[in-house]
C-alpha cells in the first residue's frame, strides 16, 4: 500500500462489501436506505435484489479492495503463469 488514501479506500470497500454479505444473509437493517423507492407508491422498492446478486456485489467489493492494495494482481499472475 502506498498511502493512507489507499488504506481508506480498501477499508471502505471492505465495509460496504460486508454490508452486502449481511443483506445477502437476510439482514434488513439499512436496506430501506439503499434501495430506491418509486414516488407515490408508499415506499414500494423499485426493485428487489436477490441474495445471490447481493453476495456477488460483496465479492466484487472485496476484490476491489484487494486490487486497491495490490494483493490481487500477484495471485492472478501466478495462476496464469505470468511470473
N, C-alpha and C positions, 0 to 999 in steps of 0.2 A: 504494500500500500504506500502511496506516495504522499498523501496529505490527510488532513483532518476532514476535508470535504469528501474524499473517497470513503473514509470510515463512516461519516454521517450518511452518505448515500447507501452504503451497504446495510447499515443498521435500519434505515428507513425501509428499504426493500424487504428485509427480513421480517420486520414488524408487520408490514402490510401483508406479506405472504402468510405469516402466522394467523392473522385475522381471517384470511381466506380459508385456511385449513379449519379454523374454528367454525366458520359458517358451513363448510363442506361437511363437518361432523354433526351438523344440526343446530349449532348455536344461532341465536336470533338477536343478540344484543348488537345494536348499531346498524342492523341490516336495513331498517327503515330510512336511515340517513344516506345509505349508499345506493339504493335503487330508486331511480326517479319514479314519480307517480304522475299519472295523466291528470291534467287540470279538470276539475269539475267531476271527478269520479270518486270522491270521498276517500282519497289516499289509496286508490287501487294502483298497484305497481304496473309500470309499463310492460315489464317482462318478469318472468320468474326463472332465475338461473338454476340449473341443475347442480347436483352435488359434484358430478364428475368434471363439469366445466369449471366450477369454482375451485376444485382441487388442482386442476390443470393450471389455472391462473396462479395459484400459490406456488406450484413447481416452477413456473416461468419467472416469478418474482425472486425465488431463491436462486435460480440460475443467473438472473440479472445481478444479484449480489455477488455471486461467485465471479462473474465476468468483471464486475467493477473492481474487485480486489485482486484480479489476476490469477485466481485459483482454478478457473475452468479451462483456460486455454492449454496449459501443460497437460492436463488429463486428456483432452481431445487429441493433442498432438501425439501422445503416447499410444492412444487407441488406434490412431490412423497411421502410426509409424512414421511420423514426420520429424523424428528427433534428429 
